[in-house]
Amino acid sequence: MTRIGGVDQLPWTQAECLVFGVPLLMYVTRHSHVVDLDLQDSLWNLYVRAYLPEAELTATHEMLDRLEFNDQLSLHSNRAWVVWDDGVPVAMTLIATDVRATRWLSELYFAKHYPERFRHGLVHYVVWAVVDPEYVAKGAVIHLGKHALAVEASEGALLVFDTPESNQPEATGGAAELMVRLARMVSRAELIPITTQRYYAIDFVGPLASAVDSSPAQEAINESTMLTH
């Protein structure tokens, strides 16, 4: 490992390139407290390229806006890992090492269910993991896993992640299976299901057949309305 401009640069050996099919000019960098505007722009462009297809498949707002994105990059407690190909970022993950600084996880939940890990700051969260669509089939995810997950494993972290249904249509397989396989490349690891959240919609397709509805449900609504006036 060499230190270049305050960034850990982790080049691949020629043998690793042959095994994983990594282009010889590909390397991985690790960052924290990213405030350099040019680097932020490069990573934002990758983030948008990777997430746009997902945005059309998922009902939830998976993408952060630019201000949120920059805020996450600038936190000292977050780790950004970037895969580069000839100077162009092609894959990236951001891992929060302090879940209290994020808005996505419940501190109370992890303090109760994983008290020792939480007390020692070892509940970490994958804020995002993205791959340029052109590099999905080129093993870019493996490159991230080799370096990012090795650090998580060395610290004994509980690494929490979530994924939309488009990446996880069933309880097994999908992105979760990919993550645990990557983790097992560097350490013994178990996959722990935590929770599931479903989204529904009420589709009001038209007016009631009768203007007067004397059903029990309607009577309950009428009674409730009368009591509130």
VOPAGU-2260 file (C-alpha; in pm, 1 decimal, decimal comma):
REM VOPAGU-2260
SITE   aa  ch    i         X         Y         Z
SITE  MET   A    0       0,0       0,0       0,0
SITE  THR   A    1     125,1     348,2     -79,6
SITE  ARG   A    2      10,1     685,2      45,7
SITE  ILE   A    3     -63,6     938,4    -229,0
SITE  GLY   A    4    -200,5    1281,6    -150,0
SITE  GLY   A    5    -362,7    1169,9     175,2
SITE  VAL   A    6    -535,7     875,5       5,5
SITE  ASP   A    7    -459,9     506,5      46,7
SITE  GLN   A    8    -394,2     367,8    -300,2
SITE  LEU   A    9    -424,6      -8,9    -332,0
SITE  PRO   A   10    -300,4    -130,6    -669,8
SITE  TRP   A   11    -371,2    -479,8    -795,8
SITE  THR   A   12     -84,8    -719,8    -856,8
SITE  GLN   A   13     -51,4    -869,3   -1203,1
SITE  ALA   A   14    -150,8   -1210,6   -1064,2
SITE  GLU   A   15    -470,7   -1066,9    -915,3
SITE  CYS   A   16    -550,5    -900,0   -1245,5
SITE  LEU   A   17    -529,3   -1237,0   -1418,5
SITE  VAL   A   18    -745,7   -1411,6   -1155,9
SITE  PHE   A   19   -1019,3   -1150,1   -1128,4
SITE  GLY   A   20   -1007,0   -1013,8   -1481,6
SITE  VAL   A   21    -912,6    -668,2   -1359,1
SITE  PRO   A   22    -771,2    -427,9   -1619,6
SITE  LEU   A   23    -404,1    -360,0   -1545,6
SITE  LEU   A   24    -469,2      11,1   -1492,2
SITE  MET   A   25    -739,3     -51,8   -1229,5
SITE  TYR   A   26    -677,0      37,5    -864,7
SITE  VAL   A   27    -871,0     109,4    -544,4
SITE  THR   A   28    -850,9     417,4    -322,1
SITE  ARG   A   29    -983,8     482,6      26,5
SITE  HIS   A   30   -1100,6     827,6     134,2
SITE  SER   A   31   -1256,6    1009,7     428,2
SITE  HIS   A   32   -1356,0    1373,7     474,0
SITE  VAL   A   33   -1376,3    1427,4      97,5
SITE  VAL   A   34   -1400,8    1803,2      38,0
SITE  ASP   A   35   -1204,6    1831,4    -286,6
SITE  LEU   A   36   -1455,0    1965,9    -540,5
SITE  ASP   A   37   -1310,3    1784,0    -840,3
SITE  LEU   A   38   -1318,1    1451,6    -658,0
SITE  GLN   A   39   -1672,4    1517,0    -537,8
SITE  ASP   A   40   -1778,0    1589,8    -896,9
SITE  SER   A   41   -1618,4    1270,7   -1029,0
SITE  LEU   A   42   -1782,3    1057,3    -761,7
SITE  TRP   A   43   -2119,5    1228,3    -805,1
SITE  ASN   A   44   -2113,9    1157,8   -1179,2
SITE  LEU   A   45   -2048,4     790,4   -1106,4
SITE  TYR   A   46   -2325,3     785,7    -844,5
SITE  VAL   A   47   -2580,3     927,9   -1089,3
SITE  ARG   A   48   -2475,8     693,9   -1373,8
SITE  ALA   A   49   -2514,5     395,2   -1147,0
SITE  TYR   A   50   -2843,1     493,1    -980,8
SITE  LEU   A   51   -3048,1     623,6   -1273,2
SITE  PRO   A   52   -3158,8     276,7   -1394,0
SITE  GLU   A   53   -3251,8     184,3   -1035,8
SITE  ALA   A   54   -3456,2     501,9    -992,1
SITE  GLU   A   55   -3701,6     383,6   -1258,5
SITE  LEU   A   56   -3745,3      42,3   -1094,1
SITE  THR   A   57   -3791,7     140,8    -730,7
SITE  ALA   A   58   -4079,5     331,2    -571,3
SITE  THR   A   59   -3866,1     473,3    -292,3
SITE  HIS   A   60   -3625,2     761,9    -333,0
SITE  GLU   A   61   -3302,2     564,0    -327,5
SITE  MET   A   62   -3079,8     845,2    -451,8
SITE  LEU   A   63   -2944,2    1118,6    -229,9
SITE  ASP   A   64   -2949,4    1470,8    -366,7
SITE  ARG   A   65   -2621,8    1648,3    -432,3
SITE  LEU   A   66   -2608,6    1827,2     -96,6
SITE  GLU   A   67   -2676,9    1505,4      95,1
SITE  PHE   A   68   -2416,9    1326,5    -114,4
SITE  ASN   A   69   -2150,1    1587,4     -42,8
SITE  ASP   A   70   -2239,3    1591,0     327,2
SITE  GLN   A   71   -2189,0    1214,9     351,7
SITE  LEU   A   72   -1856,4    1232,0     168,6
SITE  SER   A   73   -1731,2    1507,1     396,6
SITE  LEU   A   74   -1790,5    1322,6     725,2
SITE  HIS   A   75   -1470,8    1207,5     896,4
SITE  SER   A   76   -1652,0     897,0    1023,9
SITE  ASN   A   77   -1745,7     776,8     673,7
SITE  ARG   A   78   -1517,9     569,1     452,7
SITE  ALA   A   79   -1538,7     593,5      76,3
SITE  TRP   A   80   -1380,8     318,7    -132,6
SITE  VAL   A   81   -1344,1     386,7    -503,8
SITE  VAL   A   82   -1244,2     157,6    -789,1
SITE  TRP   A   83   -1071,8     345,0   -1070,8
SITE  ASP   A   84    -998,4     237,6   -1425,2
SITE  ASP   A   85    -730,7     451,1   -1587,1
SITE  GLY   A   86    -820,7     749,7   -1369,6
SITE  VAL   A   87   -1201,3     719,2   -1404,0
SITE  PRO   A   88   -1412,8     607,8   -1105,5
SITE  VAL   A   89   -1615,2     298,9   -1198,3
SITE  ALA   A   90   -1738,6     165,0    -863,1
SITE  MET   A   91   -1775,5     305,0    -515,1
SITE  THR   A   92   -1908,5     229,6    -169,7
SITE  LEU   A   93   -1950,6     456,5     131,4
SITE  ILE   A   94   -1953,6     300,6     477,7
SITE  ALA   A   95   -2062,1     491,7     787,1
SITE  THR   A   96   -1869,3     389,9    1097,3
SITE  ASP   A   97   -2089,1     599,0    1329,3
SITE  VAL   A   98   -2457,5     517,2    1279,4
SITE  ARG   A   99   -2549,6     806,2    1510,2
SITE  ALA   A  100   -2435,4    1039,5    1235,4
SITE  THR   A  101   -2677,2     888,2     982,4
SITE  ARG   A  102   -3053,0     926,1     953,6
SITE  TRP   A  103   -3120,3     573,4     829,1
SITE  LEU   A  104   -3064,3     343,8    1126,8
SITE  SER   A  105   -3227,1     339,4    1469,7
SITE  GLU   A  106   -2969,5     386,5    1743,5
SITE  LEU   A  107   -3213,5     244,6    1999,6
SITE  TYR   A  108   -3258,1     -77,4    1801,5
SITE  PHE   A  109   -2888,5    -153,7    1771,6
SITE  ALA   A  110   -2812,0     -40,4    2126,3
SITE  LYS   A  111   -3069,4    -292,7    2249,1
SITE  HIS   A  112   -3002,1    -587,2    2016,4
SITE  TYR   A  113   -2625,7    -549,2    1965,0
SITE  PRO   A  114   -2516,9    -362,6    2281,0
SITE  GLU   A  115   -2147,8    -457,2    2277,9
SITE  ARG   A  116   -2098,0    -377,7    1909,7
SITE  PHE   A  117   -2289,3     -51,2    1945,8
SITE  ARG   A  118   -2099,4      50,5    2259,6
SITE  HIS   A  119   -1766,7       2,6    2085,2
SITE  GLY   A  120   -1871,3     180,3    1762,6
SITE  LEU   A  121   -1872,8    -139,4    1560,2
SITE  VAL   A  122   -2219,2    -109,4    1406,0
SITE  HIS   A  123   -2141,8      19,1    1057,0
SITE  TYR   A  124   -2374,9      95,8     767,2
SITE  VAL   A  125   -2338,3      79,8     389,8
SITE  VAL   A  126   -2474,8     419,5     287,9
SITE  TRP   A  127   -2438,4     333,6     -80,5
SITE  ALA   A  128   -2266,1      89,3    -309,9
SITE  VAL   A  129   -2269,6     169,5    -680,4
SITE  VAL   A  130   -2112,4      33,0    -997,0
SITE  ASP   A  131   -2100,8     194,0   -1338,7
SITE  PRO   A  132   -2343,1     -12,2   -1555,1
SITE  GLU   A  133   -2064,4     -77,1   -1804,6
SITE  TYR   A  134   -1851,9    -238,5   -1532,1
SITE  VAL   A  135   -2110,2    -464,4   -1368,4
SITE  ALA   A  136   -1986,8    -762,6   -1567,2
SITE  LYS   A  137   -1619,8    -674,7   -1516,5
SITE  GLY   A  138   -1599,7    -774,5   -1150,9
SITE  ALA   A  139   -1593,3    -421,7   -1007,7
SITE  VAL   A  140   -1800,5    -535,1    -706,9
SITE  ILE   A  141   -1536,1    -794,9    -625,4
SITE  HIS   A  142   -1272,7    -521,3    -621,4
SITE  LEU   A  143   -1472,8    -324,4    -363,2
SITE  GLY   A  144   -1532,9    -634,9    -154,1
SITE  LYS   A  145   -1166,9    -733,0    -152,3
SITE  HIS   A  146   -1061,7    -409,3      14,4
SITE  ALA   A  147   -1362,1    -253,8     190,6
SITE  LEU   A  148   -1492,1    -572,4     349,9
SITE  ALA   A  149   -1145,5    -681,1     456,9
SITE  VAL   A  150   -1122,1    -372,2     678,1
SITE  GLU   A  151   -1470,4    -432,5     820,9
SITE  ALA   A  152   -1375,8    -791,8     895,8
SITE  SER   A  153   -1049,5    -693,2    1064,0
SITE  GLU   A  154   -1242,8    -464,9    1299,5
SITE  GLY   A  155   -1510,6    -724,1    1374,0
SITE  ALA   A  156   -1787,5    -490,5    1261,6
SITE  LEU   A  157   -2157,0    -561,0    1227,2
SITE  LEU   A  158   -2203,3    -423,5     876,1
SITE  VAL   A  159   -2565,8    -331,1     807,1
SITE  PHE   A  160   -2699,7    -278,5     456,2
SITE  ASP   A  161   -3035,2    -252,3     284,0
SITE  THR   A  162   -3139,4    -312,2     -72,8
SITE  PRO   A  163   -3454,0    -241,9    -281,0
SITE  GLU   A  164   -3679,3    -520,9    -401,7
SITE  SER   A  165   -3541,3    -483,3    -753,1
SITE  ASN   A  166   -3211,6    -618,3    -617,9
SITE  GLN   A  167   -3370,6    -856,0    -367,7
SITE  PRO   A  168   -3698,0   -1002,7    -504,6
SITE  GLU   A  169   -3689,4   -1300,2    -264,5
SITE  ALA   A  170   -3579,9   -1351,5      95,3
SITE  THR   A  171   -3280,2   -1550,2     -26,3
SITE  GLY   A  172   -3038,7   -1492,6    -312,1
SITE  GLY   A  173   -3007,7   -1151,3    -472,6
SITE  ALA   A  174   -2792,3    -870,7    -337,2
SITE  ALA   A  175   -2787,2   -1018,1      12,7
SITE  GLU   A  176   -2635,7   -1342,1    -113,4
SITE  LEU   A  177   -2379,5   -1145,8    -314,5
SITE  MET   A  178   -2280,4    -946,5      -7,0
SITE  VAL   A  179   -2226,2   -1248,3     214,3
SITE  ARG   A  180   -2025,7   -1422,6     -58,9
SITE  LEU   A  181   -1802,2   -1117,0     -88,0
SITE  ALA   A  182   -1764,7   -1110,7     289,8
SITE  ARG   A  183   -1664,0   -1475,9     292,1
SITE  MET   A  184   -1382,9   -1398,5      50,4
SITE  VAL   A  185   -1204,7   -1220,7     334,8
SITE  SER   A  186   -1344,3   -1370,1     657,1
SITE  ARG   A  187   -1589,0   -1605,9     822,5
SITE  ALA   A  188   -1922,8   -1428,0     799,6
SITE  GLU   A  189   -2294,6   -1483,2     858,4
SITE  LEU   A  190   -2592,6   -1312,6     695,1
SITE  ILE   A  191   -2849,7   -1188,0     949,5
SITE  PRO   A  192   -3195,0   -1080,2     824,0
SITE  ILE   A  193   -3301,5    -776,0    1027,7
SITE  THR   A  194   -3630,7    -638,9     900,3
SITE  THR   A  195   -3853,5    -595,4     595,2
SITE  GLN   A  196   -4048,5    -286,4     497,9
SITE  ARG   A  197   -4322,0    -300,2     234,7
SITE  TYR   A  198   -4480,9     -13,9      44,1
SITE  TYR   A  199   -4848,6     -13,9     -54,8
SITE  ALA   A  200   -5083,3     230,2    -223,5
SITE  ILE   A  201   -5458,5     286,3    -194,4
SITE  ASP   A  202   -5587,2     344,7    -545,1
SITE  PHE   A  203   -5909,7     547,2    -532,6
SITE  VAL   A  204   -6042,4     434,1    -868,0
SITE  GLY   A  205   -6378,2     611,5    -864,2
SITE  PRO   A  206   -6680,5     731,6    -661,6
SITE  LEU   A  207   -6899,4     497,7    -460,5
SITE  ALA   A  208   -7186,8     333,5    -649,1
SITE  SER   A  209   -7438,2     505,9    -420,0
SITE  ALA   A  210   -7422,2     855,5    -278,8
SITE  VAL   A  211   -7555,2     715,8      49,9
SITE  ASP   A  212   -7347,5     441,9     208,1
SITE  SER   A  213   -7493,3     292,4     522,2
SITE  SER   A  214   -7219,6      31,9     564,6
SITE  PRO   A  215   -7072,4     -17,6     915,3
SITE  ALA   A  216   -6748,0     139,2     800,5
SITE  GLN   A  217   -6925,0     450,7     677,0
SITE  GLU   A  218   -7132,9     473,0     994,3
SITE  ALA   A  219   -6813,7     457,1    1199,6
SITE  ILE   A  220   -6666,6     739,4     992,5
SITE  ASN   A  221   -6982,9     946,6    1034,6
SITE  GLU   A  222   -6981,3     891,4    1410,8
SITE  SER   A  223   -6615,7     981,7    1435,3
SITE  THR   A  224   -6677,8    1297,2    1231,7
SITE  MET   A  225   -6966,7    1399,3    1456,6
SITE  LEU   A  226   -6757,1    1350,1    1769,2
SITE  THR   A  227   -6482,4    1578,5    1642,7
SITE  HIS   A  228   -6704,9    1880,1    1579,7
